[in-house]
């Protein structure tokens, strides 16, 4: 009888330890955000090197058709037929982080999710393809003037040389 009581106590103690040691998602998020903040501070303290726009490899205008839905209902009215996508990410937290960085740059960012669960980070959305292509070229030229793809990837998280246009399917 005493053995079974001791065995039950030992098992319950092990169970409590196992449950209490699980890492929480919020802890991961806090560490991730702190690391991103340190990285942004380090890159901000480094001198900005302005380079010729020719440092980035040329980009083809790529148009992809797919069915997407805005992640936030408040973005539904802003998501038009043709959108400029700067990144496609599988992790929502990463997409939200990039959204925040680009909003700090002054872009009205929309997060949209396709049927495969990929998050599209959209920086502009228009009713016509020509406007979207013009905005894509404008963004490309702006960031190409700031530096090469390695610098842009370290600073913003995306290289800006693979911008593409999303044609929304319904």
C-alpha positions in Angstrom: 0.0 0.0 0.0 2.8 2.4 0.9 4.6 1.5 -2.3 1.7 2.4 -4.4 1.2 5.7 -2.6 4.9 6.6 -3.1 4.7 5.5 -6.7 1.6 7.7 -7.3 3.4 10.6 -5.6 6.4 10.2 -7.8 4.4 9.9 -11.0 2.3 13.0 -10.1 5.6 15.0 -9.3 7.0 13.9 -12.7 3.8 14.9 -14.4 3.8 18.4 -12.8 7.4 18.9 -13.8 6.8 17.8 -17.4 3.8 20.1 -17.8 5.4 23.2 -16.1 8.5 23.0 -18.3 6.7 23.5 -21.6 7.9 26.6 -23.4 5.2 29.1 -24.2 4.7 30.7 -27.6 4.7 34.1 -26.0 8.2 33.5 -24.7 9.4 32.6 -28.2 7.7 35.8 -29.5 9.3 38.0 -26.9 12.8 36.6 -27.7 12.2 36.9 -31.4 11.0 40.5 -31.1 13.9 41.4 -28.9 16.4 39.9 -31.3 14.8 41.7 -34.2 14.9 45.0 -32.3 18.6 44.5 -31.6 19.3 43.7 -35.2 17.4 46.8 -36.3 19.4 49.0 -33.9 22.7 47.5 -35.1 21.8 48.2 -38.7 20.6 51.7 -37.9 23.9 52.5 -36.2 25.8 51.4 -39.3 26.5 54.1 -41.9 24.1 53.9 -44.8 25.9 53.1 -48.1 24.2 54.6 -51.1 24.9 52.6 -54.2 24.0 52.8 -57.8 20.6 51.3 -58.8 22.5 48.9 -61.0 23.7 46.9 -58.0 20.6 44.8 -57.9 20.0 42.2 -60.6 17.3 43.2 -63.1 13.8 42.0 -62.2 11.2 40.6 -64.6 7.6 41.7 -64.1 6.0 38.6 -62.8 2.2 38.3 -62.5 0.7 35.4 -60.6 -3.0 34.6 -60.4 -4.3 33.2 -57.2 -7.2 33.3 -54.7 -6.3 35.2 -51.6 -8.2 36.6 -48.7 -7.1 39.4 -46.4 -6.0 38.2 -42.9 -7.7 41.2 -41.3 -11.3 42.0 -42.2 -10.4 45.7 -42.1 -8.1 45.2 -45.1 -10.8 43.7 -47.3 -11.8 47.0 -48.9 -8.2 47.9 -49.7 -7.4 44.6 -51.4 -7.9 45.2 -55.1 -7.5 43.1 -58.3 -3.7 43.8 -58.7 -1.3 43.9 -55.8 2.4 44.4 -55.3 3.8 41.6 -53.2 7.2 42.1 -51.5 7.3 38.7 -49.7 5.6 35.4 -49.4 6.0 33.8 -46.0 4.7 30.7 -44.4 4.9 31.9 -40.8 2.3 34.5 -39.8 4.6 36.1 -37.1 7.3 36.8 -39.7 4.7 38.3 -42.1 3.4 40.5 -39.3 6.9 41.6 -38.4 7.6 42.5 -42.0 4.3 44.3 -42.2 5.2 46.5 -39.2 8.6 47.3 -40.7 7.1 48.3 -44.0 4.3 50.4 -42.3 7.2 52.3 -40.6 8.4 53.0 -44.1 5.0 54.5 -44.9 3.3 51.7 -46.9 -0.3 50.7 -46.3 0.5 47.0 -45.9 -2.1 44.3 -46.3 -1.5 40.7 -45.3 -3.4 38.2 -47.4 -3.4 34.4 -47.2 -3.7 32.1 -50.1 -5.4 28.7 -50.2 -2.1 26.9 -49.4 -1.6 28.9 -46.2 1.1 31.3 -47.5 1.0 34.9 -46.3 1.4 37.5 -49.0 2.9 40.8 -47.7 1.3 43.4 -50.0 2.5 47.0 -50.1 0.1 48.4 -52.7 -3.1 47.3 -54.4 -4.8 48.7 -57.5 -7.7 48.0 -59.8 -5.5 47.9 -62.9 -2.2 46.1 -63.8 -0.4 49.2 -65.1 -0.7 51.0 -61.8 0.6 48.0 -59.9 3.5 47.6 -62.3 4.4 51.2 -62.0 4.4 51.0 -58.2 6.4 47.8 -58.3 9.0 49.6 -60.4 9.0 52.6 -58.1 9.6 50.5 -55.0 12.3 48.5 -56.8 14.2 51.6 -57.8 13.9 53.2 -54.3 15.4 50.2 -52.5 17.9 49.3 -55.3 19.4 52.7 -54.7 20.0 51.9 -51.0 22.3 48.9 -51.5 22.8 45.4 -52.7 20.5 42.4 -51.9 22.5 41.3 -48.8 22.3 44.8 -47.3 18.5 45.0 -48.0 17.9 41.5 -46.6 19.8 42.3 -43.4 18.1 45.7 -43.0 14.5 44.9 -44.1 14.3 41.2 -44.2 13.6 41.0 -47.9 16.0 41.7 -50.9 13.4 43.8 -53.0 14.7 42.2 -56.2 11.9 39.7 -56.4 8.8 41.9 -56.2 5.8 40.5 -58.1 2.3 41.4 -59.0 -0.6 39.3 -57.6 -3.7 39.2 -59.8 -6.5 38.3 -57.4 -8.9 35.5 -58.3 -12.3 35.3 -56.8 
